[in-house]
Amino acid sequence: MASDLSFVDFIVDQVKDAGQIVSKKMFGEYAIYCNGKIVALVCDNRLF
């Protein structure tokens, strides 16, 4: 089961004050980047 983009957007919105936060699709799921470095993964609507 893939993650919902709305869930990823919610996570990005929650941590947006930590720096430059972006999400990118990776291996069918999403990686969350802060200032160009991967800091979290979203898999099956779970944050790791």
Residue, then its C-alpha position, 0 to 999 in steps of 0.5 A: m500500500a502506497s502512502d497518501l500525498s496528503f499525509v506526506d504534506f501534513i508531515v512536511d507542514q508540521v516540521k516546516d520550521a526546522g529548515q528547508i523541508v521537501s519531500k521526494k518520491m523514492f522507491g514508491e514511497y517518500a523521503i523527507y529532506c531537511n536542508g538537502k539531507i534525508v531525515a525521515l521516510v514515509c512508508d505505508n502512511r507511517l513516519f520513520 
